[in-house]
Amino acid sequence: MNTFHPADLAVFVGYFAVFTAIAFWAGRKKKDDAADFFIQQNKLPWYAIGFSMIASGISSEQFIGTVGFAYSTGLSVANWEWANGPSMLILVFLFIPFYLRKKIVTMPHFLERRFDGRVRTLFAVLTILIYVFINLAGVLYSGGFALNRVFGINLYAAIWSIAILVAVFNIYGGMATLAWTNVFQASMLLGSGIVLSVIGVLSVPGGFAEVLGEGRRAHLILPASDPDVPWTALLVLMFSTNVWYYCTNQNINQSTLGARNKWHAQMGVILAALLWLIIPLADTFPGLVAYTLDPGLMADQAYFYVIGQLVPAGLRGLLFAVLCAAVVAAVQAGINGVSTVFTFDIFGRFVKDADQATLIRAGRLCSATALVIGAFWAPTVMRFEQIFSYFQECWAFVAVPVAATFVAGALWRRMNANAALVTLSLVFPMLAVPYLLRMFDVGMNAFNVAGLVAIATVALVVVLGFVTRPTGTEDDTMVFSFGGSKSDAVAGPLYRRVGFWAGVMMLVYAGVYACFW
């Protein structure tokens, strides 16, 4: 970008110096225990969990891709943050009590406690494949795209630079480095988003009303016939994609598994849910501002356009530093999650005599291998018109069988290991569906196709539950729990009650939809 000033470069370098210092300070203690290295069991407070979930879930694809999609379609893209409420409640009240009571260290570990070892192994393999070939590839590509646009660095060199930097951080410090750099990064993400939106709105003649626009661009809920974000797509988002992403995703849930106790885990998730309400200021409204200023841009360049046109020198460098550090934070979270799954669900189970040091080395080797494969696969993202489309369409399909397996396992006693194996196996063909839809025009929105797939999958789960023989242990066939007769959700003073803050959260979400419906 020709608007990059020496002051911006100084701020950019300074930001990464602080980020790196926090990373090495947090991970300085020697780790002799694998669970401590990867998860920080019983150590993380609620605020670290909340901020960590935000930083783990936001990367350059969130800035570049979501801003670009908002530029193209309008306010409706904010549903990807403002529709998080139901899935967060499912995580808080359905899954977290079991995860912590049973000392779950990975999501596949949950499936073994509920079903059997076969299901655990299958989901461990699927978790690694989904992350490396969808999440990691997309985040590395979008990060490389950002560095290419800002500094003119060769796209492939930028991708590999990010991979190497993450490898250093992750191999050095594990979860301790991740958790505390995430607190810093998420704080800066939220602050920079608010600043950018305020500058954008104040810079546009007509203010907020002009930025919001009119017609379909000004509404959250669009007709079922809308080609981009029909309201039917939001049902897929809320009850399939979001449940998979927040309730069963290792890299998002890694911090909750390391919580000091159940209260800290649940309150951390509620804090994250409240913080998600602010995120559209960073990833949706800049797209609306860019469209107001110039409706003739390429969508994925909208974020850079707004910063280049409206943000003064120095602050511009800070915003780009936050963008690039978001890549590092998101890749760190994912790589730590994948290496945890590999270490505990594959390597540790089949190499039974491995000591703690060997487990840590195996996880580090997995991290390095995943980064290399992801960097090689990253350029395939260019097949999609927009970065946002790549992520959401891929996630919409792989989420269906995973979400169905976890929720049915939690709520339905007849859901058994054989049914879970068949359902989870559907993920393999689902990995190819987004690419097939690109090759063959089916005349239907991809999210609506995912909705039909979800209906068929739920029907299959019901049939399998009745025709297959129950398996697993009686103790773990029903995991639904509010934590006993005196739950944290209803005990103690009002300001400490999980149920109270969950209610506040849902009221705020409802108010947002009432304003922008």
Buried (B, 14 or more C-beta within 10 A) or exposed (E): BEEBEEBBBEBBEEBBEBBBEBBBBBBEEEBEEBBBBBBBBBBBBBEBBBBBBBBBBBBBBBBBBBBBBBBBBBBBBBBBBBBBBBBBBBBBBBBBBBBBEBEBBBBBBBBBBBBBEBBBBBBBBBBBBBBBBBBBBBBBBBBBBBBBBBBEBEBBEBBBBBBEBBBEBBBBBBBBBBBBBBBBBBBBBBBBBBBBBEBBBEBBEEEEEBBBBEEBBBBBBBEEEBEBBBBBBBBBBBBBBBBBBBBBBBBBBBBBBBBBEBBBBBBBBBBBBBBBBBBBBBBBBBBBBBBBBEEEBEBBBBBBBBBBBBBEBBBBBBBBBBBBBBBBBBBBBBBBBBBBBBBBBBBBBEEEEBEBEBBBBBBBBBBBBBBBBBBBBBBBBEEBBBBBBBBBBBBBBBBBBBBBBBBBBBEBEBBBBBBBBBBBEBBBEBBEBBEEBBEEEEEEBBBBBBBEBBEEBBEBBBEBBEEBEBBBEEEBBBBEBBBEEEBBBEBEEEEEBBBBBBEEBBEBBEEBBEEBE
